[in-house]
Amino acid sequence: MDLRREVSVGDYVQYVDGSGVVCSQVTGFPMKVTKIAIRNRVPCVIYESGEFDYLQSVEKCCSLLLELC
């Protein structure tokens, strides 16, 4: 498996489709993964705000891209 795709708790992530870093709609700042769980039998990443995305739709964000946010 590609190490870039591996997401861990504490990581900031971006969307695989290239639409950008996962950011809070309220503050506009990148959100950190706080938990990886199963929802509806599908692995998901859960963020600080309680929002979630499917694990297959995100990948670890590079630090350079985070600096641009």
C-alpha positions as CSV (number, residue, x, y, z in Angstrom):
1,M,0.0,0.0,0.0
2,D,1.2,3.5,-0.8
3,L,2.4,5.2,2.4
4,R,0.9,8.5,1.2
5,R,-2.6,7.0,1.4
6,E,-2.1,5.7,5.0
7,V,-4.1,7.9,7.3
8,S,-3.5,7.9,11.1
9,V,-5.1,9.6,14.1
10,G,-3.5,13.1,14.4
11,D,-3.0,13.5,10.6
12,Y,-4.3,16.4,8.5
13,V,-5.8,15.0,5.3
14,Q,-6.7,16.1,1.8
15,Y,-9.2,14.7,-0.7
16,V,-8.0,12.1,-3.1
17,D,-9.8,13.7,-6.0
18,G,-7.6,16.8,-5.7
19,S,-10.3,19.2,-4.4
20,G,-8.1,20.3,-1.5
21,V,-7.3,20.0,2.1
22,V,-10.2,19.0,4.5
23,C,-11.1,22.3,6.3
24,S,-13.7,23.4,8.8
25,Q,-16.6,25.2,7.2
26,V,-16.8,27.4,10.2
27,T,-13.2,28.5,10.7
28,G,-11.6,27.6,7.4
29,F,-8.7,25.9,9.2
30,P,-7.6,22.3,8.3
31,M,-9.1,19.6,10.6
32,K,-7.2,16.9,12.3
33,V,-8.3,13.3,12.3
34,T,-9.2,12.3,15.9
35,K,-10.6,8.8,15.3
36,I,-10.8,6.1,12.6
37,A,-14.0,4.1,12.9
38,I,-16.5,2.0,11.0
39,R,-19.8,3.7,10.1
40,N,-22.4,1.8,8.0
41,R,-19.8,-1.0,7.5
42,V,-17.4,1.4,5.8
43,P,-14.1,2.8,7.4
44,C,-14.3,6.5,8.1
45,V,-12.1,9.2,9.5
46,I,-13.7,11.4,12.2
47,Y,-12.5,15.0,12.7
48,E,-12.4,17.2,15.8
49,S,-15.7,18.8,14.9
50,G,-17.5,15.4,14.7
51,E,-17.7,15.5,10.9
52,F,-16.5,12.5,9.0
53,D,-15.4,11.4,5.5
54,Y,-14.9,7.9,4.1
55,L,-11.4,6.7,4.5
56,Q,-11.1,5.8,0.8
57,S,-11.8,9.5,-0.2
58,V,-8.9,11.0,1.8
59,E,-5.1,10.7,2.0
60,K,-2.5,12.2,4.3
61,C,-1.8,15.8,3.5
62,C,1.8,17.0,2.8
63,S,3.2,19.6,5.2
64,L,3.9,22.1,2.4
65,L,0.2,22.1,1.3
66,L,-0.8,22.7,5.0
67,E,1.4,25.8,5.1
68,L,-0.5,27.3,2.2
69,C,-3.8,27.1,4.0
